[in-house]
Amino acid sequence: MIILVHGAYHGAWCWDPLLDRLKDANIEADAADLPGHGVAPGWIGDQTMANYIDAVLQKVSDADEPVTLVGHSMSGAVVAACAEAIPDKIRCAVFLAAYIPANNETVGDLVKLDTGSHVRAERIDVAGDDAISLKTGTLADAFYSGATPRQLSWAEDRIQLQNIEPFTHKFTLSEARFGRVLKTAIICTEDRAISPDHQKWMATRAACDSIIELEADHSPFVTNPDALSEILIRL
């Protein structure tokens, strides 16, 4: 069983092209909106890291056997937290073009270290909640640089604001729990949102058991789902 966890600004919709490929290969896979995203209850105020982690932990706990847990971008941190909480329920933690925090670190700390990122965003107030809005052109330049006009338009119609709180959440990770989970990092070599060198550094620091390079931008579930599905099927 593969559980797919979307990143910031997105919803479970982003996995649809990949889910189609996995279904064709008879691979059981599932994706759901994180709290405050897509069609999930709530909105900006519900987009907290604690809520994200709790929602994914529930899905993993409900599975009949250990799962392959795939986290994209910001949700690499969600996957790390779940691996810390219930290591025996995770067959493999997969970090797809993802942030991988260390103990006592935030995703925001990792964002600041990546001087090669093309992401341009601004903070805005939404009814008292501190949110992030992507600047015009950033989706095409940083997140979907390899997309066709149709793919980009599909994503633009669905993208949403993101609460800043998940980027400020400090993680507690241990060698005894997170450290013993099998880990794979998929490095997207054409990524402009999280630079490939930064991805490799985080993956190496986290002692990932395998580091796989994929020729794709930051969103291979849309722009290169065939190659991504082949990697996940082999894991």
Phi and psi in degrees as GROMACS dihedral restraints (atoms count N, CA, C in turn):
[ dihedral_restraints ]
;  ai    aj    ak    al  type     phi  dphi    fc
    3     4     5     6     1  -110.5    20    10
    4     5     6     7     1   127.9    20    10
    6     7     8     9     1  -112.1    20    10
    7     8     9    10     1   125.4    20    10
    9    10    11    12     1  -105.7    20    10
   10    11    12    13     1   129.7    20    10
   12    13    14    15     1  -119.6    20    10
   13    14    15    16     1   116.1    20    10
   15    16    17    18     1   -73.6    20    10
   16    17    18    19     1   164.3    20    10
   18    19    20    21     1   -97.8    20    10
   19    20    21    22     1  -163.8    20    10
   21    22    23    24     1   -62.5    20    10
   22    23    24    25     1   151.5    20    10
   24    25    26    27     1    69.9    20    10
   25    26    27    28     1   -12.4    20    10
   27    28    29    30     1  -105.2    20    10
   28    29    30    31     1  -175.7    20    10
   30    31    32    33     1  -144.8    20    10
   31    32    33    34     1  -177.9    20    10
   33    34    35    36     1   -60.7    20    10
   34    35    36    37     1   -20.6    20    10
   36    37    38    39     1   -53.7    20    10
   37    38    39    40     1   -31.4    20    10
   39    40    41    42     1   -65.8    20    10
   40    41    42    43     1   -21.6    20    10
   42    43    44    45     1   -85.0    20    10
   43    44    45    46     1    -6.4    20    10
   45    46    47    48     1   -53.3    20    10
   46    47    48    49     1   -48.0    20    10
   48    49    50    51     1   -61.5    20    10
   49    50    51    52     1   -37.7    20    10
   51    52    53    54     1   -69.1    20    10
   52    53    54    55     1   -42.6    20    10
   54    55    56    57     1   -59.4    20    10
   55    56    57    58     1   -35.8    20    10
   57    58    59    60     1   -61.7    20    10
   58    59    60    61     1   -42.8    20    10
   60    61    62    63     1   -66.6    20    10
   61    62    63    64     1   -42.6    20    10
   63    64    65    66     1   -65.7    20    10
   64    65    66    67     1   -37.8    20    10
   66    67    68    69     1   -63.4    20    10
   67    68    69    70     1   -41.7    20    10
   69    70    71    72     1   -61.6    20    10
   70    71    72    73     1   -28.5    20    10
   72    73    74    75     1   -92.1    20    10
   73    74    75    76     1     7.8    20    10
   75    76    77    78     1    61.5    20    10
   76    77    78    79     1    34.4    20    10
   78    79    80    81     1  -100.8    20    10
   79    80    81    82     1   125.7    20    10
   81    82    83    84     1   -75.0    20    10
   82    83    84    85     1   123.6    20    10
   84    85    86    87     1  -146.5    20    10
   85    86    87    88     1   154.7    20    10
   87    88    89    90     1  -147.8    20    10
   88    89    90    91     1   149.0    20    10
   90    91    92    93     1  -143.5    20    10
   91    92    93    94     1   144.6    20    10
   93    94    95    96     1  -141.6    20    10
   94    95    96    97     1   155.3    20    10
   96    97    98    99     1   -68.3    20    10
   97    98    99   100     1   134.3    20    10
   99   100   101   102     1   -69.8    20    10
  100   101   102   103     1   158.1    20    10
  102   103   104   105     1   -52.7    20    10
  103   104   105   106     1   131.3    20    10
  105   106   107   108     1    83.5    20    10
  106   107   108   109     1     2.8    20    10
  108   109   110   111     1  -117.0    20    10
  109   110   111   112     1   155.0    20    10
  111   112   113   114     1    54.8    20    10
  112   113   114   115     1  -125.8    20    10
  114   115   116   117     1  -102.1    20    10
  115   116   117   118     1     9.6    20    10
  117   118   119   120     1   -67.5    20    10
  118   119   120   121     1   153.0    20    10
  120   121   122   123     1   -59.0    20    10
  121   122   123   124     1   151.0    20    10
  123   124   125   126     1    85.5    20    10
  124   125   126   127     1  -173.3    20    10
  126   127   128   129     1  -151.5    20    10
  127   128   129   130     1  -134.7    20    10
  129   130   131   132     1   -53.8    20    10
  130   131   132   133     1   -44.4    20    10
  132   133   134   135     1   -64.9    20    10
  133   134   135   136     1   -20.3    20    10
  135   136   137   138     1   -89.9    20    10
  136   137   138   139     1    -6.9    20    10
  138   139   140   141     1   -83.9    20    10
  139   140   141   142     1    75.2    20    10
  141   142   143   144     1  -118.2    20    10
  142   143   144   145     1   154.1    20    10
  144   145   146   147     1   -63.1    20    10
  145   146   147   148     1   -39.0    20    10
  147   148   149   150     1   -60.9    20    10
  148   149   150   151     1   -41.6    20    10
  150   151   152   153     1   -64.7    20    10
  151   152   153   154     1   -42.2    20    10
  153   154   155   156     1   -58.7    20    10
  154   155   156   157     1   -50.5    20    10
  156   157   158   159     1   -61.5    20    10
  157   158   159   160     1   -45.0    20    10
  159   160   161   162     1   -60.8    20    10
  160   161   162   163     1   -41.4    20    10
  162   163   164   165     1   -64.7    20    10
  163   164   165   166     1   -42.1    20    10
  165   166   167   168     1   -73.4    20    10
  166   167   168   169     1   -38.7    20    10
  168   169   170   171     1   -57.8    20    10
  169   170   171   172     1   -38.2    20    10
  171   172   173   174     1   -64.3    20    10
  172   173   174   175     1   -43.0    20    10
  174   175   176   177     1   -65.0    20    10
  175   176   177   178     1   -42.5    20    10
  177   178   179   180     1   -66.1    20    10
  178   179   180   181     1   -42.5    20    10
  180   181   182   183     1   -64.9    20    10
  181   182   183   184     1   -31.7    20    10
  183   184   185   186     1   -75.0    20    10
  184   185   186   187     1   -17.1    20    10
  186   187   188   189     1   -69.6    20    10
  187   188   189   190     1   147.2    20    10
  189   190   191   192     1   -73.4    20    10
  190   191   192   193     1   -20.9    20    10
  192   193   194   195     1  -147.2    20    10
  193   194   195   196     1   167.4    20    10
  195   196   197   198     1   -55.7    20    10
  196   197   198   199     1   143.4    20    10
  198   199   200   201     1  -112.3    20    10
  199   200   201   202     1   160.9    20    10
  201   202   203   204     1   -91.3    20    10
  202   203   204   205     1   116.2    20    10
  204   205   206   207     1  -106.8    20    10
  205   206   207   208     1   116.7    20    10
  207   208   209   210     1  -108.9    20    10
  208   209   210   211     1   121.2    20    10
  210   211   212   213     1  -115.9    20    10
  211   212   213   214     1   128.5    20    10
  213   214   215   216     1  -101.1    20    10
  214   215   216   217     1   133.9    20    10
  216   217   218   219     1    57.1    20    10
  217   218   219   220     1  -119.6    20    10
  219   220   221   222     1   -55.1    20    10
  220   221   222   223     1   -33.5    20    10
  222   223   224   225     1   -79.2    20    10
  223   224   225   226     1     2.2    20    10
  225   226   227   228     1   -59.4    20    10
  226   227   228   229     1   -35.6    20    10
  228   229   230   231     1   -69.2    20    10
  229   230   231   232     1   -35.6    20    10
  231   232   233   234     1   -63.2    20    10
  232   233   234   235     1   -44.4    20    10
  234   235   236   237     1   -62.4    20    10
  235   236   237   238     1   -42.2    20    10
  237   238   239   240     1   -60.4    20    10
  238   239   240   241     1   -43.3    20    10
  240   241   242   243     1   -65.0    20    10
  241   242   243   244     1   -38.8    20    10
  243   244   245   246     1   -67.0    20    10
  244   245   246   247     1   -38.2    20    10
  246   247   248   249     1   -63.9    20    10
  247   248   249   250     1   -35.9    20    10
  249   250   251   252     1   -67.4    20    10
  250   251   252   253     1   -39.7    20    10
  252   253   254   255     1   -76.5    20    10
  253   254   255   256     1   -44.0    20    10
  255   256   257   258     1  -137.0    20    10
  256   257   258   259     1    66.1    20    10
  258   259   260   261     1   -58.5    20    10
  259   260   261   262     1   -32.4    20    10
  261   262   263   264     1   -74.9    20    10
  262   263   264   265     1   -10.9    20    10
  264   265   266   267     1   -95.1    20    10
  265   266   267   268     1    -0.6    20    10
  267   268   269   270     1  -116.5    20    10
  268   269   270   271     1   113.3    20    10
  270   271   272   273     1   -70.7    20    10
  271   272   273   274     1   -41.5    20    10
  273   274   275   276     1  -153.9    20    10
  274   275   276   277     1   133.7    20    10
  276   277   278   279     1   -97.2    20    10
  277   278   279   280     1   121.4    20    10
  279   280   281   282     1  -112.7    20    10
  280   281   282   283     1   125.8    20    10
  282   283   284   285     1  -107.6    20    10
  283   284   285   286     1   104.1    20    10
  285   286   287   288     1   -97.8    20    10
  286   287   288   289     1   110.5    20    10
  288   289   290   291     1    43.0    20    10
  289   290   291   292     1    53.0    20    10
  291   292   293   294     1  -122.3    20    10
  292   293   294   295     1   156.3    20    10
  294   295   296   297     1   -81.1    20    10
  295   296   297   298     1   133.6    20    10
  297   298   299   300     1  -124.5    20    10
  298   299   300   301     1   101.3    20    10
  300   301   302   303     1   -74.4    20    10
  301   302   303   304     1   158.4    20    10
  303   304   305   306     1  -100.8    20    10
  304   305   306   307     1   172.7    20    10
  306   307   308   309     1   -57.0    20    10
  307   308   309   310     1   136.5    20    10
  309   310   311   312     1    67.3    20    10
  310   311   312   313     1    27.3    20    10
  312   313   314   315     1  -122.3    20    10
  313   314   315   316     1   155.6    20    10
  315   316   317   318     1  -112.5    20    10
  316   317   318   319     1   162.6    20    10
  318   319   320   321     1   -64.0    20    10
  319   320   321   322     1   -37.1    20    10
  321   322   323   324     1   -58.6    20    10
  322   323   324   325     1   -36.9    20    10
  324   325   326   327     1   -58.9    20    10
  325   326   327   328     1   -41.9    20    10
  327   328   329   330     1   -71.7    20    10
  328   329   330   331     1   -35.9    20    10
  330   331   332   333     1   -59.5    20    10
  331   332   333   334     1   -44.5    20    10
  333   334   335   336     1   -65.9    20    10
  334   335   336   337     1   -26.8    20    10
  336   337   338   339     1   -77.7    20    10
  337   338   339   340     1   -17.0    20    10
  339   340   341   342     1   -91.6    20    10
  340   341   342   343     1    90.4    20    10
  342   343   344   345     1   -73.2    20    10
  343   344   345   346     1   -12.1    20    10
  345   346   347   348     1   -92.3    20    10
  346   347   348   349     1     0.3    20    10
  348   349   350   351     1   -73.2    20    10
  349   350   351   352     1   142.0    20    10
  351   352   353   354     1   -97.9    20    10
  352   353   354   355     1     2.9    20    10
  354   355   356   357     1   -66.4    20    10
  355   356   357   358     1   128.9    20    10
  357   358   359   360     1  -124.5    20    10
  358   359   360   361     1   121.5    20    10
  360   361   362   363     1  -142.0    20    10
  361   362   363   364     1   166.3    20    10
  363   364   365   366     1  -137.7    20    10
  364   365   366   367     1   148.6    20    10
  366   367   368   369     1   -88.0    20    10
  367   368   369   370     1   136.6    20    10
  369   370   371   372     1  -135.7    20    10
  370   371   372   373     1   155.7    20    10
  372   373   374   375     1   -94.8    20    10
  373   374   375   376     1   128.8    20    10
  375   376   377   378     1  -123.0    20    10
  376   377   378   379     1    95.5    20    10
  378   379   380   381     1    51.1    20    10
  379   380   381   382     1    41.6    20    10
  381   382   383   384     1    92.9    20    10
  382   383   384   385     1    -8.6    20    10
  384   385   386   387     1   -96.9    20    10
  385   386   387   388     1   138.7    20    10
  387   388   389   390     1   -84.7    20    10
  388   389   390   391     1   112.8    20    10
  390   391   392   393     1  -120.6    20    10
  391   392   393   394     1   166.6    20    10
  393   394   395   396     1  -118.1    20    10
  394   395   396   397     1   133.9    20    10
  396   397   398   399     1  -120.0    20    10
  397   398   399   400     1   130.9    20    10
  399   400   401   402     1   -72.0    20    10
  400   401   402   403     1   135.9    20    10
  402   403   404   405     1   -72.6    20    10
  403   404   405   406     1   155.8    20    10
  405   406   407   408     1   -54.5    20    10
  406   407   408   409     1   130.2    20    10
  408   409   410   411     1    92.7    20    10
  409   410   411   412     1   -14.5    20    10
  411   412   413   414     1   -68.3    20    10
  412   413   414   415     1   -37.3    20    10
  414   415   416   417     1   -59.6    20    10
  415   416   417   418     1   -44.8    20    10
  417   418   419   420     1   -71.0    20    10
  418   419   420   421     1   -41.0    20    10
  420   421   422   423     1   -75.8    20    10
  421   422   423   424     1   -43.5    20    10
  423   424   425   426     1  -101.6    20    10
  424   425   426   427     1   -40.2    20    10
  426   427   428   429     1   -95.8    20    10
  427   428   429   430     1   -36.8    20    10
  429   430   431   432     1  -129.9    20    10
  430   431   432   433     1    47.1    20    10
  432   433   434   435     1   -67.1    20    10
  433   434   435   436     1   -21.0    20    10
  435   436   437   438     1  -101.8    20    10
  436   437   438   439     1    10.2    20    10
  438   439   440   441     1   -81.0    20    10
  439   440   441   442     1   151.0    20    10
  441   442   443   444     1   -74.7    20    10
  442   443   444   445     1   162.1    20    10
  444   445   446   447     1   -55.0    20    10
  445   446   447   448     1   -37.0    20    10
  447   448   449   450     1   -68.2    20    10
  448   449   450   451     1   -43.0    20    10
  450   451   452   453     1   -63.5    20    10
  451   452   453   454     1   -42.6    20    10
  453   454   455   456     1   -64.2    20    10
  454   455   456   457     1   -43.3    20    10
  456   457   458   459     1   -62.6    20    10
  457   458   459   460     1   -39.2    20    10
  459   460   461   462     1   -60.2    20    10
  460   461   462   463     1   -43.0    20    10
  462   463   464   465     1   -71.2    20    10
  463   464   465   466     1   -42.0    20    10
  465   466   467   468     1   -59.6    20    10
  466   467   468   469     1   -33.4    20    10
  468   469   470   471     1   -70.2    20    10
  469   470   471   472     1   -16.8    20    10
  471   472   473   474     1  -116.2    20    10
  472   473   474   475     1   -15.0    20    10
  474   475   476   477     1   -65.9    20    10
  475   476   477   478     1   152.0    20    10
  477   478   479   480     1  -141.4    20    10
  478   479   480   481     1   174.7    20    10
  480   481   482   483     1   -69.3    20    10
  481   482   483   484     1   158.4    20    10
  483   484   485   486     1  -130.4    20    10
  484   485   486   487     1   127.9    20    10
  486   487   488   489     1   -63.9    20    10
  487   488   489   490     1   142.3    20    10
  489   490   491   492     1   -79.3    20    10
  490   491   492   493     1   -16.6    20    10
  492   493   494   495     1   -54.9    20    10
  493   494   495   496     1   -43.0    20    10
  495   496   497   498     1   -59.6    20    10
  496   497   498   499     1   -21.9    20    10
  498   499   500   501     1   -82.8    20    10
  499   500   501   502     1    -9.4    20    10
  501   502   503   504     1  -108.4    20    10
  502   503   504   505     1    -2.8    20    10
  504   505   506   507     1   -71.3    20    10
  505   506   507   508     1   128.2    20    10
  507   508   509   510     1   -94.2    20    10
  508   509   510   511     1   130.5    20    10
  510   511   512   513     1   -96.5    20    10
  511   512   513   514     1   145.9    20    10
  513   514   515   516     1  -111.6    20    10
  514   515   516   517     1   112.5    20    10
  516   517   518   519     1  -130.9    20    10
  517   518   519   520     1   138.9    20    10
  519   520   521   522     1  -124.6    20    10
  520   521   522   523     1   154.6    20    10
  522   523   524   525     1   -67.3    20    10
  523   524   525   526     1   -33.2    20    10
  525   526   527   528     1   -67.8    20    10
  526   527   528   529     1   -26.7    20    10
  528   529   530   531     1  -116.2    20    10
  529   530   531   532     1   -70.4    20    10
  531   532   533   534     1   -58.3    20    10
  532   533   534   535     1   -38.3    20    10
  534   535   536   537     1   -65.1    20    10
  535   536   537   538     1   -25.7    20    10
  537   538   539   540     1   -94.5    20    10
  538   539   540   541     1    -1.8    20    10
  540   541   542   543     1   -81.0    20    10
  541   542   543   544     1   136.7    20    10
  543   544   545   546     1   -61.7    20    10
  544   545   546   547     1   129.4    20    10
  546   547   548   549     1  -129.7    20    10
  547   548   549   550     1   137.0    20    10
  549   550   551   552     1  -128.2    20    10
  550   551   552   553     1   134.8    20    10
  552   553   554   555     1  -111.7    20    10
  553   554   555   556     1   131.5    20    10
  555   556   557   558     1  -107.4    20    10
  556   557   558   559     1   111.4    20    10
  558   559   560   561     1   -92.6    20    10
  559   560   561   562     1   121.3    20    10
  561   562   563   564     1   -89.2    20    10
  562   563   564   565     1   112.0    20    10
  564   565   566   567     1   -73.1    20    10
  565   566   567   568     1   -17.0    20    10
  567   568   569   570     1  -107.1    20    10
  568   569   570   571     1    15.9    20    10
  570   571   572   573     1   -67.8    20    10
  571   572   573   574     1   133.4    20    10
  573   574   575   576     1  -114.3    20    10
  574   575   576   577     1    -5.3    20    10
  576   577   578   579     1   -86.8    20    10
  577   578   579   580     1   -48.8    20    10
  579   580   581   582     1  -121.5    20    10
  580   581   582   583     1   112.7    20    10
  582   583   584   585     1   -60.1    20    10
  583   584   585   586     1   144.0    20    10
  585   586   587   588     1   -54.8    20    10
  586   587   588   589     1   -39.1    20    10
  588   589   590   591     1   -63.5    20    10
  589   590   591   592     1   -38.0    20    10
  591   592   593   594     1   -68.1    20    10
  592   593   594   595     1   -41.0    20    10
  594   595   596   597     1   -59.0    20    10
  595   596   597   598     1   -45.5    20    10
  597   598   599   600     1   -64.3    20    10
  598   599   600   601     1   -40.4    20    10
  600   601   602   603     1   -61.4    20    10
  601   602   603   604     1   -46.6    20    10
  603   604   605   606     1   -64.5    20    10
  604   605   606   607     1   -40.5    20    10
  606   607   608   609     1   -65.3    20    10
  607   608   609   610     1   -41.1    20    10
  609   610   611   612     1   -67.5    20    10
  610   611   612   613     1   -43.6    20    10
  612   613   614   615     1   -61.6    20    10
  613   614   615   616     1   -35.8    20    10
  615   616   617   618     1   -81.2    20    10
  616   617   618   619     1     1.5    20    10
  618   619   620   621     1    58.2    20    10
  619   620   621   622     1    45.6    20    10
  621   622   623   624     1   -61.2    20    10
  622   623   624   625     1   138.4    20    10
  624   625   626   627     1   -70.4    20    10
  625   626   627   628     1   -28.6    20    10
  627   628   629   630     1  -143.6    20    10
  628   629   630   631     1   143.8    20    10
  630   631   632   633     1  -125.4    20    10
  631   632   633   634     1   114.9    20    10
  633   634   635   636     1  -113.7    20    10
  634   635   636   637     1   131.7    20    10
  636   637   638   639     1   -94.7    20    10
  637   638   639   640     1   136.3    20    10
  639   640   641   642     1  -127.0    20    10
  640   641   642   643     1   125.7    20    10
  642   643   644   645     1   -76.0    20    10
  643   644   645   646     1    94.6    20    10
  645   646   647   648     1  -165.5    20    10
  646   647   648   649     1   164.4    20    10
  648   649   650   651     1   -81.9    20    10
  649   650   651   652     1  -160.5    20    10
  651   652   653   654     1   -72.4    20    10
  652   653   654   655     1   -13.0    20    10
  654   655   656   657     1  -127.3    20    10
  655   656   657   658     1    62.0    20    10
  657   658   659   660     1   -67.9    20    10
  658   659   660   661     1   -17.4    20    10
  660   661   662   663     1   -64.3    20    10
  661   662   663   664     1   -19.8    20    10
  663   664   665   666     1  -106.8    20    10
  664   665   666   667     1   -46.4    20    10
  666   667   668   669     1   -88.8    20    10
  667   668   669   670     1   -20.1    20    10
  669   670   671   672     1  -149.0    20    10
  670   671   672   673     1    56.7    20    10
  672   673   674   675     1   -67.2    20    10
  673   674   675   676     1   -27.3    20    10
  675   676   677   678     1   -63.6    20    10
  676   677   678   679     1   -50.0    20    10
  678   679   680   681     1   -67.0    20    10
  679   680   681   682     1   -39.3    20    10
  681   682   683   684     1   -65.3    20    10
  682   683   684   685     1   -42.3    20    10
  684   685   686   687     1   -62.6    20    10
  685   686   687   688     1   -37.6    20    10
  687   688   689   690     1   -62.8    20    10
  688   689   690   691     1   -39.9    20    10
  690   691   692   693     1   -64.7    20    10
  691   692   693   694     1   -48.1    20    10
  693   694   695   696     1   -65.3    20    10
  694   695   696   697     1   -35.5    20    10
  696   697   698   699     1   -65.0    20    10
  697   698   699   700     1   -33.7    20    10
  699   700   701   702     1   -77.6    20    10
  700   701   702   703     1   -21.0    20    10
